[in-house]
């Protein structure tokens, strides 16, 4: 089967979508038929420039920045098209070419102009204005971030996107929460699958006597990730004379405001920002982190970072929101989103009883091995493509 994978973002860009797309493409390229040859001939199309990334070692072809004409030719020569997010160009061309398209929803772009389901004027979770036909509210929401003209243009593009998404061969939701929130036809849940890297990377550290416990955050510094809430909780714990450390691993537009808050709260001795790290430097920074904190205030679709840390046996402290709470289940310490005191209480539990780090970490790893296996994700995607092609031929 000739499969075209379209992902606007891909390596060397770093992020959750890029990671999952790479895993899917590599895994599918490795599947074999009963007779022995590869079952899938995979071509990955992206708008991300190569920079210094060498794709020649990948087991699939990578096409960057194709013209619309070339993209159409690639789609016409494919049996099935997989789109990472409801991007209009590949969906329109697949529809015109009569090719079955499957869409994997890593965000909420199919039902929300900003893709986050966050009502920007008040920073609250959106109740579903676009789905309810309250388009004026959608425009007002977008206009708080950009111009009214751009907001109207974004709204206009939502209608063809919604039309095409509803006619997709399959809408792949990355959690049950996403499936229910979007309520799209032809939907199926395929949980993310990640590799078990414990043989290559050091496991989460155990706590030794009198050792300072380190909490960590890894990701982008953007408002919807709730990093400021972690600093607010740290301030409470510092006032209560707890001894701890926080590593903020990442970067983003909120960094300056976070640095100001660290200074204002006088947290310089216990809170450290590493900046953006990747590869060995990233894992080295995580090496001393005992618990990872995910204080998101938006409805995370899945929480790939939580899965990765659970696979390594690390305790996760997570907001009870979106697909994130579905991912961690009962193996994490959870708190109400946006609630500083509730987050601080989770951290207090760890500081008062460090044994939670190992006990919940073991449960987290067992859950990750059971639910987030890489091979399971690949086979479930392959089944979706097989079914899409079967229906087209039938």
C-alpha positions as CSV (number, residue, x, y, z in Angstrom):
1,X,0.0,0.0,0.0
2,X,1.2,3.5,-0.9
3,X,0.7,5.7,2.1
4,X,1.2,9.5,2.2
5,X,1.7,11.0,5.6
6,X,1.2,14.8,5.7
7,X,2.5,16.7,8.7
8,X,3.0,20.4,8.6
9,X,5.7,20.1,11.3
10,X,8.4,17.4,11.2
11,X,12.1,17.0,12.2
12,X,14.2,19.0,12.9
13,X,11.3,20.7,14.5
14,X,10.7,19.3,18.0
15,X,7.3,18.6,19.5
16,X,4.7,16.0,20.3
17,X,3.2,15.8,16.8
18,X,6.7,15.5,15.2
19,X,7.6,12.7,17.6
20,X,4.4,10.7,17.0
21,X,4.5,11.2,13.2
22,X,8.1,9.9,13.1
23,X,7.2,6.8,15.2
24,X,4.2,6.1,13.0
25,X,6.1,6.5,9.7
26,X,9.1,4.4,10.9
27,X,6.8,1.7,12.4
28,X,4.7,1.4,9.2
29,X,7.7,1.3,7.0
30,X,8.9,-1.7,9.0
31,X,5.8,-3.8,8.6
32,X,6.0,-6.8,6.4
33,X,3.4,-8.9,4.5
34,X,3.1,-12.6,5.0
35,X,5.2,-13.1,1.9
36,X,8.0,-10.9,3.2
37,X,8.1,-7.6,1.4
38,X,7.1,-4.3,3.0
39,X,3.4,-3.8,3.4
40,X,3.6,0.0,3.3
41,X,5.5,2.3,1.0
42,X,5.6,5.5,3.1
43,X,6.1,9.0,1.9
44,X,6.1,11.8,4.4
45,X,5.3,15.3,3.2
46,X,6.0,18.4,5.4
47,X,6.3,22.1,5.3
48,X,9.3,22.1,7.7
49,X,12.7,22.9,6.2
50,X,15.4,20.3,6.6
51,X,18.1,22.7,8.0
52,X,20.9,20.3,9.1
53,X,18.6,17.3,9.5
54,X,19.6,14.3,7.3
55,X,16.6,12.2,6.4
56,X,18.6,9.7,4.4
57,X,18.8,7.3,7.3
58,X,15.0,7.2,7.7
59,X,13.2,4.1,6.3
60,X,10.8,6.3,4.3
61,X,10.9,9.1,1.8
62,X,10.6,12.7,3.0
63,X,9.3,15.5,0.7
64,X,9.6,19.1,1.9
65,X,7.8,22.2,0.7
66,X,6.1,20.6,-2.3
67,X,4.1,22.9,-4.6
68,X,0.4,22.3,-4.8
69,X,0.9,20.6,-8.2
70,X,3.5,18.2,-6.8
71,X,1.4,17.6,-3.7
72,X,-1.6,16.7,-5.9
73,X,0.6,14.3,-7.9
74,X,1.9,12.6,-4.7
75,X,-1.7,12.2,-3.4
76,X,-2.9,10.8,-6.7
77,X,-0.1,8.2,-6.7
78,X,-1.0,7.2,-3.1
79,X,-3.6,4.7,-1.9
80,X,-4.4,6.4,1.4
81,X,-3.6,9.8,2.8
82,X,-3.0,10.4,6.5
83,X,-3.1,14.0,7.7
84,X,-1.6,14.9,11.1
85,X,-4.2,17.5,12.0
86,X,-7.0,18.8,9.6
87,X,-4.7,20.7,7.2
88,X,-6.8,22.1,4.4
89,X,-4.5,21.7,1.4
90,X,-4.0,17.9,1.6
91,X,-7.6,17.3,2.6
92,X,-9.0,19.3,-0.4
93,X,-6.6,17.6,-2.8
94,X,-7.4,14.2,-1.4
95,X,-11.1,14.9,-1.8
96,X,-10.7,16.1,-5.4
97,X,-8.5,13.1,-6.3
98,X,-10.9,10.7,-4.7
99,X,-8.4,9.3,-2.3
100,X,-9.4,8.1,1.2
101,X,-8.1,10.5,3.9
102,X,-7.6,9.7,7.6
103,X,-7.1,12.5,10.0
104,X,-5.3,12.2,13.4
105,X,-6.4,14.9,15.8
106,X,-3.6,16.1,17.9
107,X,-5.5,19.3,18.8
108,X,-8.9,20.8,18.3
109,X,-8.5,22.5,15.0
110,X,-11.6,20.8,13.6
111,X,-13.9,22.5,16.1
112,X,-12.0,25.6,17.3
113,X,-10.4,28.5,15.5
114,X,-7.3,28.6,17.8
115,X,-7.2,24.8,18.1
116,X,-6.9,24.9,21.9
117,X,-10.6,25.2,23.0
118,X,-9.5,28.2,25.1
119,X,-11.7,31.3,25.1
120,X,-9.0,33.9,24.9
121,X,-10.8,36.9,26.3
122,X,-11.2,35.3,29.7
123,X,-8.7,32.4,29.3
124,X,-11.4,29.9,30.2
125,X,-12.2,26.5,28.6
126,X,-14.4,27.1,25.6
127,X,-17.9,25.5,26.0
128,X,-17.9,24.8,22.2
129,X,-19.0,28.0,20.6
130,X,-18.2,26.9,17.0
131,X,-20.1,23.6,17.4
132,X,-23.0,25.5,18.8
133,X,-23.0,28.0,15.9
134,X,-22.0,31.0,18.0
135,X,-19.7,32.3,15.3
136,X,-19.6,35.9,16.5
137,X,-18.1,34.6,19.8
138,X,-15.5,32.7,17.8
139,X,-14.5,35.9,16.0
140,X,-14.4,37.9,19.2
141,X,-12.2,35.2,20.8
142,X,-9.7,35.3,17.9
143,X,-9.7,39.0,17.6
144,X,-8.3,39.2,21.1
145,X,-5.1,37.7,19.7
146,X,-5.1,39.0,16.2
147,X,-7.0,41.4,13.9
148,X,-10.7,41.3,13.1
149,X,-10.0,40.6,9.5
150,X,-7.8,37.7,10.2
151,X,-10.3,36.3,12.7
152,X,-13.0,36.4,10.0
153,X,-10.7,34.7,7.5
154,X,-10.0,32.0,10.1
155,X,-13.7,31.5,10.7
156,X,-14.3,31.2,6.9
157,X,-11.7,28.4,6.6
158,X,-13.5,26.4,9.4
159,X,-16.4,25.6,7.1
160,X,-14.6,23.7,4.4
161,X,-12.4,22.1,7.0
162,X,-15.5,20.9,8.9
163,X,-17.0,19.6,5.6
164,X,-13.9,17.6,4.8
165,X,-13.3,16.3,8.3
166,X,-16.8,14.9,8.3
167,X,-16.2,13.1,5.1
168,X,-12.9,11.6,6.1
169,X,-12.5,7.8,5.9
170,X,-11.5,7.9,9.6
171,X,-11.0,10.5,12.3
172,X,-8.4,9.3,14.7
173,X,-8.7,10.6,18.2
174,X,-5.7,10.2,20.5
175,X,-7.8,9.7,23.6
176,X,-11.5,9.0,24.4
177,X,-11.7,12.6,25.6
178,X,-10.9,13.9,22.2
179,X,-13.3,11.6,20.5
180,X,-16.2,12.7,22.7
181,X,-15.2,16.4,22.7
182,X,-15.1,16.6,18.9
183,X,-18.1,14.3,18.2
184,X,-17.0,13.6,14.6
185,X,-18.3,10.8,12.4
186,X,-16.1,7.8,11.5
187,X,-14.1,8.3,14.7
188,X,-11.8,5.8,16.4
189,X,-9.5,6.1,19.4
190,X,-5.8,5.2,18.9
191,X,-3.7,6.0,21.9
192,X,-0.2,7.2,21.4
193,X,2.5,4.5,21.5
194,X,6.1,5.2,22.6
195,X,9.2,3.1,22.7
196,X,10.5,1.6,26.0
197,X,13.7,3.5,26.3
198,X,14.7,2.3,29.8
199,X,17.5,0.2,28.4
200,X,19.0,3.3,26.7
201,X,18.2,6.1,29.2
202,X,18.6,6.2,33.0
203,X,15.4,5.5,35.0
204,X,13.8,8.0,37.3
205,X,16.0,8.5,40.4
206,X,15.1,7.2,43.8
207,X,15.3,9.4,46.9
208,X,18.2,9.0,49.2
209,X,18.2,10.1,52.8
210,X,18.4,13.9,53.3
211,X,18.3,14.4,49.5
212,X,16.6,17.4,48.1
213,X,13.5,16.4,46.1
214,X,13.4,17.9,42.6
215,X,10.2,18.6,40.7
216,X,10.4,19.2,37.0
217,X,8.5,20.7,34.1
218,X,9.4,20.0,30.5
219,X,7.8,21.8,27.6
220,X,6.9,25.1,26.1
221,X,6.5,28.2,28.2
222,X,3.1,29.2,27.0
223,X,0.1,30.3,29.0
224,X,-2.0,27.3,28.4
225,X,0.6,25.0,30.0
226,X,0.1,26.6,33.4
227,X,3.8,27.0,34.4
228,X,3.0,30.1,36.4
229,X,0.8,28.0,38.6
230,X,3.8,25.8,39.5
231,X,5.7,29.0,40.6
232,X,2.7,30.0,42.7
233,X,2.7,26.6,44.4
234,X,6.4,26.8,44.9
235,X,6.0,30.2,46.7
236,X,3.5,28.6,49.2
237,X,5.8,25.7,49.9
238,X,8.8,28.0,50.3
239,X,6.8,30.0,52.9
240,X,6.2,26.8,54.7
241,X,9.9,26.1,54.9
242,X,9.9,23.1,52.7
243,X,13.3,22.3,51.0
244,X,12.9,21.4,47.3
245,X,14.1,22.2,43.9
246,X,12.2,22.9,40.6
247,X,13.8,22.5,37.1
248,X,11.9,24.2,34.3
249,X,13.2,22.6,31.1
250,X,12.1,24.5,28.0
251,X,11.6,27.9,26.6
252,X,8.9,30.1,25.0
253,X,7.1,33.4,24.9
254,X,6.2,33.3,28.7
255,X,9.9,32.9,29.8
256,X,10.4,36.6,30.6
257,X,7.2,36.7,32.8
258,X,8.3,33.5,34.5
259,X,11.7,35.0,35.3
260,X,10.1,38.1,36.7
261,X,7.8,36.0,38.9
262,X,10.8,33.9,40.1
263,X,12.6,37.1,41.2
264,X,9.5,38.6,42.7
265,X,8.8,35.5,44.8
266,X,12.5,35.2,45.7
267,X,12.7,31.7,44.3
268,X,16.1,31.9,42.7
269,X,17.6,29.5,45.1
270,X,15.2,26.7,44.3
271,X,13.8,27.3,40.8
272,X,16.0,27.1,37.8
273,X,15.3,27.5,34.0
274,X,17.5,25.5,31.8
275,X,16.3,26.8,28.5
276,X,15.4,24.7,25.5
277,X,17.3,21.4,25.5
278,X,17.3,18.3,23.3
279,X,19.1,15.0,23.0
280,X,21.6,14.1,25.7
281,X,21.4,17.5,27.3
282,X,17.6,17.1,27.8
283,X,17.9,13.7,29.4
284,X,20.8,14.8,31.6
285,X,18.6,17.7,32.9
286,X,15.8,15.2,33.6
287,X,18.2,12.8,35.3
288,X,17.8,14.4,38.8
289,X,14.1,15.1,38.5
290,X,12.0,12.9,40.9
291,X,8.5,14.0,39.8
292,X,7.3,15.7,36.6
293,X,4.6,18.3,37.0
294,X,2.0,19.0,34.2
295,X,-0.1,22.0,35.4
296,X,-2.0,22.5,32.1
297,X,-5.0,24.8,32.1
298,X,-6.2,23.7,28.6
299,X,-7.7,20.4,27.7
300,X,-4.6,18.5,26.7
301,X,-5.5,16.0,24.0
302,X,-3.2,13.3,25.4
303,X,0.0,14.4,27.2
304,X,2.8,12.7,25.4
305,X,5.3,14.1,28.0
306,X,3.4,12.3,30.7
307,X,3.5,9.0,28.8
308,X,7.2,9.3,28.3
309,X,7.9,9.9,32.0
310,X,5.5,7.2,33.0
311,X,7.4,4.8,30.7
312,X,10.6,5.7,32.6
313,X,8.9,5.0,36.0
314,X,8.7,8.6,37.0
315,X,6.0,10.0,39.3
316,X,3.7,12.4,37.4
317,X,1.7,15.3,39.1
318,X,-1.0,16.3,36.6
319,X,-4.0,18.6,36.3
320,X,-7.3,16.8,36.1
321,X,-8.1,18.0,32.6
322,X,-8.7,16.7,29.1
323,X,-7.0,13.6,27.9
324,X,-4.2,14.2,30.4
325,X,-6.1,12.7,33.3
326,X,-7.2,9.9,31.1
327,X,-3.6,9.1,30.3
328,X,-2.2,9.0,33.9
329,X,-5.2,7.2,35.4
330,X,-4.8,6.4,39.1
331,X,-1.0,6.2,38.9
332,X,-0.4,9.9,39.3
333,X,-1.2,12.6,41.9
334,X,-3.8,14.9,40.3
335,X,-5.3,18.3,41.2
336,X,-8.0,20.6,39.9
337,X,-6.7,22.7,37.0
338,X,-5.7,26.2,37.9
339,X,-5.9,25.5,41.7
340,X,-2.6,26.6,43.3
341,X,-3.4,25.1,46.7
342,X,-4.4,21.8,45.2
343,X,-1.1,21.6,43.3
344,X,0.9,22.6,46.3
345,X,-0.9,19.9,48.3
346,X,0.2,17.2,45.8
347,X,3.8,18.5,46.1
348,X,3.5,18.5,49.9
349,X,2.5,14.8,49.8
350,X,5.7,14.0,48.0
351,X,7.9,16.1,50.2
352,X,6.3,14.5,53.4
353,X,6.3,11.0,52.0
354,X,9.1,10.5,49.4
355,X,8.2,6.8,49.1
356,X,5.4,7.9,46.7
357,X,8.1,8.6,44.1
358,X,9.0,4.9,43.8
359,X,5.6,3.3,44.5
360,X,3.6,5.5,42.1
361,X,6.5,5.5,39.6
362,X,6.3,1.7,39.4
363,X,2.6,1.8,38.8
364,X,3.0,4.5,36.2
365,X,5.5,2.3,34.3
366,X,3.2,-0.7,34.4
367,X,0.4,1.4,33.0
368,X,2.6,2.8,30.3
369,X,3.8,-0.7,29.2
370,X,0.2,-1.9,29.1
371,X,-1.5,1.0,27.3
372,X,1.1,2.9,25.4
373,X,3.0,0.2,23.5
374,X,4.6,1.3,20.2
375,X,3.7,-1.9,18.4
376,X,0.1,-1.6,19.3
377,X,-0.2,1.9,18.0
378,X,1.4,0.9,14.6
379,X,-0.9,-2.1,14.1
380,X,-4.0,-0.1,15.0
381,X,-3.0,2.6,12.4
382,X,-2.3,-0.1,9.8
383,X,-5.8,-1.5,10.4
384,X,-7.4,1.9,9.8
385,X,-5.5,2.3,6.5
386,X,-6.4,-1.2,5.4
387,X,-10.1,-0.6,6.1
388,X,-10.0,2.7,4.4
389,X,-8.5,1.2,1.2
390,X,-10.9,-1.8,1.4
391,X,-13.9,0.5,1.5
392,X,-12.6,2.5,-1.5
393,X,-12.1,-0.6,-3.6
394,X,-15.3,-2.2,-2.4
